[in-house]
Each structure stands twice: as structure tokens, then as C-alpha cells.
């Protein structure tokens, strides 16, 4: 069900439902309490009375009461969850036009008929942005307050003017004599900008590069509230076919994916193994890949029901923040979590299918760059679901450990260690493992510790953790310190947007900005090392 349908139903639903839910919760709570009391009394009676009724009868009564009590308790918990959800939703800021309407021309899977090409996708994307421009210049103009907004033309946050081009849109850079082609797939709520630097490096190396804007992204958060994961997979297939048509015969195709784009990259590569009609992939580059996420994301499936019961469309949103980032949504619709979960399950289904068919050896080599601490994806799932299944020795998992400088070691939350490192203890891994970590505990200098075919190697580097950075993050991996938006203060001076080093003081509730904007590491201090290693690995992985 789409967002506009939900809004119509909300407007037509009966009033005072929130009050009704609270009354219902208390009634269920009373009934559950009575049922529990009866259960306790029955247990005592079972021991000392009613001996004439028979053991089976008395036991059956207790089973019935246990079931009734469990049923009522579940009902109370469910209604309580709904009340909390609605109360939290009602506390969100008021929705703006960009939360409630979207370009109608947005690509969906049904558009990709047999004759649909990458050029058609680009033409359709142009119509999408024409509609977006109309919204910005007309209906949304009165809703923009203040100087910082991606939907204000004269704002420093305007994606049309902040850097060299609008990186919310699909970009195609063709090489004169391409050595191969690469499709780059960004993550949830992001845009092609997130893989801008990586793609530019690939282009300098001789690759024709397609930065694909995924449906629902780069325009307005409402679009992300309406998109479905098959729309993404269909767009990736269109892009890969289009890129293959731009390359001389025999040149390798590479997929690079960041976050949810990582899941989409792996998904396509697995689909191409199973379907000979799809262009084959020779190597996969992953950055903070979303192979596994918190299973609680499934809970958001009831978000439309909650919205209908509560009569508030805000129930369809997890966060509603000021839209200040030119190339990334700040607001988060619950639909994004649902589609991300379904995407990970599709990848798992394809992996399990190939495993059953004994075709895992056909999966192309994979290089994944990942922080050991990641609040968005489950790192152990990346290891167990993907890397432990890979059967080529070229694949490599590159992990960034935390800064274990012992002067601040007592401040670390090390709970991640028991979930990550035990999965890496085998001496005979089916892939290469590399970990960037402190060379010594009394120094911020770093080293690379590698394990290849049962052998261990160490490489000491002339690099160190910057002071004040204790770890990387999910969002930091593909951005360098020189990034114009997310880099250090010197790098962001030209644009006037210092998302990578922003520093404001006050109560956290005083701003329409997430606390994560001030805390999470936004760029990778070891980006150059990572990029160079990526290029060397790619040279070995692709077939010439």
C-alpha cells in the first residue's frame, strides 16, 4: 500500500482512536491480571483440592489458564507497543511537503519491460527531477524556513550548486579505451555522491563508470517511503545491461556497493550466476555492506496498521529531521527499514540456493571494507553468511579495528569483540583476512595484520589514528578526509558545509538534527590506503 492511500484512509478513519487504544490496553491489563491470579489459585487447588475430578481434568484447566494468560499478556504488550509507537510518532516534528509528496515519474520495476534501456532510465530520471523542481519552486517554497535546506535555491545546501554537479543523479563517465566497466550502487537514503571518490578513481584507472541513482533516492524522503526493493534490483539490472553495451567484447564488469548497495551488488552477482541471460560480474567491491541487519526491522511491517489506528501519518516515520544534507536524506521512513530487511533476505535466499546447488564456487571474488563496529549492519552476519561461503582465495575481508590506544582504553565498549573475532579464528579461512589495528597499545600508529592461506603477515604503516577518533563507522568508509562535505574542516571550507567536523553545543532536543551527526565519524582517515589497496586487488581479481 502506498503512502497516498494511507493518508486517504487516515483522513477517513474514526476519531478518538488513540484514547480508545489506551482504554483497551487498561481493560486487557485488568483481564490479564485476573487471569494470572486465577492461574495462581488454580495451581494451589491442583496440589490440594479437586482430587475427585481426575488428574487430566485438573491439568487441562491449568493448561487452559496458562494459554489464556499468555494470550491476554500478549494482547496487553501489543497494545502497549502501539500506544508507545503512536506517542513517539506524535512527538515527531510536523511533516513537510517533501515528506508527503513525491515525483510521480519515479522508476519502478514494472517500467523495465523488454525494450527498456539505460538511456530510458536517464530520460525517466530527467522527468523525475523536472517534477522535483516544480515542487521546490512552487508548493514547497513556503515551507522552507532558514538558510540551511536542500530545498532552498539560495542555500549552501542546494545540491545543484554545492559541488561540481548534482550528484543526486545518475552519472555516466565513459573511458576512451576502457579496460572494464563499473556500476556503483549507493546505500539507503544516500545518493551517487557517497561513491563519488571511488568512482572517480576507477575512471582514472581506465574504467567506464556508472553511478546509479537508486529509485526513491536523491529527490525527497517521501519517495523512499514508497519505494520497494524489486524497484532497486530492476534498476541495477538496467544499469548493468546498459554498461555492458558500452564496453568492447570481453571487458570485465565490476560492481561496487555501499551499505544497502552492497546487498544489491551481491544480489545481482548471484542472480547472474543462476541466470545465463544476465551479464556476468567478475569482481565485487563492498563498503560497509548491508548483508545482515537487526531482525527487529521486520516489526515495522505493521506501520500502516499503526498509522490507520492512530490517524497520524507520522507513524510511517522513524525520524523527521531538517533536510540539510544535499546528498542524503535526514528523515527516515519506516518503509526503508522494511525494504532493507527484505533485501537482505533475498540475498540470503540466493546464497542458500547456490549452496544447495553446489555452485558457490561460481560467485565472483569479493573485496569488503568494513569497520568492526557498525551500528547499522551486523558484521558477524557479513562473515558467516557471505565470506564463510566464498570458495575463491582471491576474496578479501578488510576490517578496520578501533583505536586501542591504552590511555582511553577504559572508555571503550568492547561488546562487539565476542561477536566478531571468534568468527575469524580459523587458521584455514577460505578468504584473505586483513585487519588494520594499532601497532602497539601505547601508540596510535597502525599496522596491517593479514592471514592468507594459513600464513600470517604484518606490515607496519606510517599512519596513525587521528586524535579524537576512536573508531570508524558505517557511514565513514567511502569518504576521505578531503571530501568537500564530510571531510575535515579544511576540506569543507570551500562549500561552507562541515558535516564531517560540525560542532554545536546545547541540549540534544534543541535541534532538528540527529545526535549522530555530531558523534559518528563521517570520513575515513585511512581512505587513501583503502583506495590504493582496492585498485591493486581489482587488478588481480578481474580477468584481462
Secondary structure by P-SEA (a helix, b strand, c coil): ccaaaaaaaaaacccaaaaaaaaaaaaaaaaaaaaaaaaaaaaaaaacccccccaaaaaaaaaaaaaaaaaaaaaaaaaaaaaaaaaaaaaccccccccccccccccccccccccccaaaaaaaaaaaaaaaaaaaaccccccccccccccccccccccccccccccccbbbbbbccccbbbbbbbccccccccaaaaaaaaaaacccccccccccccccaaaaacccaaaaaaaaaaaaaaaaaaccccbbbbbbbccaaaaaaaaaaaaaaaccccccccbbbbcccccccccccccccaaaaaaaaacccccccccccccccccccccccaaaaaaaaaaaaaaaaaaaaaaaacccccccbbbbbbbcccccccaaaaaaacccccccccbbbbbbbcccccccccccccccccccccccccccccbbbbbbccccccccbbbbbbbcccbbbbbbbccccccccccccccccccccccccccccccccccccccccccccccccccccccccccccccccaaaaaaaaaaaaaaacccc
